[in-house]
């Protein structure tokens, strides 16, 4: 099974571009074109959070318009910049205002893809509530080889300013993961950078952004402005799974 992980597109309409110096709308269009040309083709695409940059309805409409040309199913996790009610109204065409956490499971080709919602409304860092953790424990008990997709990394990546903003209160989550021998990978976004952290029998992988990349060390300009973004190109992660084995690569888009 092949999974493409797109992360942190931070979409706003053309009139409100750029975002941290990058045209995130054009970068997502280029990423969709690149995914459509992949060989072998992906079985599914996961987008691990911060689909929109400002929670606005027209931002999600722009996202939906761009993704309409993607030839593969795209499944999304909530990030700290997302709005659950607006996401549901535009992306899922749900007529009911629904602020509930958005998490679910996909079974594909002998693998279980578990999409978590780590958004803590009003906060940059993430959290998982007990109800979701109860559900996760049940989903992992099946013994099916599993992949978790979520926005906030559950472990430090080794960059202090990023590590202040990852998933909080992770004790129970990590215990659940450690007890699940079937868990292979945890795919995360949020940090706009590619990291790999080994976690018992599972591996945590973070993805670069298809919108803009973050600096490991922010730059403070003479006027006091804090610059956190780089001029590096957009990129996404590809994961190929075969039974208990997996491999991954990064696909960087031209500048």
C-alpha positions, 0 to 999 in steps of 0.5 A: 500500500502506498500512502502520500502524506501532505501536511500543513498547506495553510491555505488562504485565498489568492487575495490573502497570499502570501503566507510567511512569504510563500504562495501556499495556494500555488504550492498546493496546486503543484503538489496535487499535480505531482501526486497525480503523476506518481508511479506507482500511484498512491492508494490514498492521501492523508493531509495531517492538519492545518488545511486552512491558515485562518479558519475562514470559509473561503479558505476551505473553499479554495482548498476544496477547489484545488483538491478537486483535481486530485485523482486519489481519495484524501483523508484529513486530520485536524490541526491547530489552525483548522476550524472543525465546524467550518471544515465540516460545512465546506469539506464534508458538506455537513449542514449541521454545525458540529464542533465535535472532534473528528477522528475515524478509521480506514481499512485498506489492503490489510492495513488500518489507518487511524486518523486522530484529532489532536486540536485543542481549541484556542491552543497551538499545542495539541491534546487527546481527550480520554474518549478518543484515547479509549477509542484508539485503544480499541482500534489498535486491539484488532492486531491489524498492522496500523498507521496513526495519522495526527497533526501534533507529534507525540514526542519531542523532535529535538528543536526547543521552540517546536517541542514547546508546541507538540502534543501535551500530556502524552503518557497514556497515548504512549502507553497505548502505542507501546502495548500495540504490537501491530502499530507500525507508524505515526505520521505527523505534521505541525513542525513543517520539517522532516524528523524521524523518532523511534518509539519502541516497535513503531516509528514517528515520522513528521512531514515537511509542509506543502506550504512553507518550511520552518526554521529550526532556529527562528531569526530575529530581525533588527526591528524585532520581527521573528522570522520562522519560515525559510525559502525552501521548496514545498515537499511531501512524504511517500510511505510504501507498506508491504506487510510488516515492512515499510519504507519512506521517501520525500518528494520535493517540488521545484521552486 
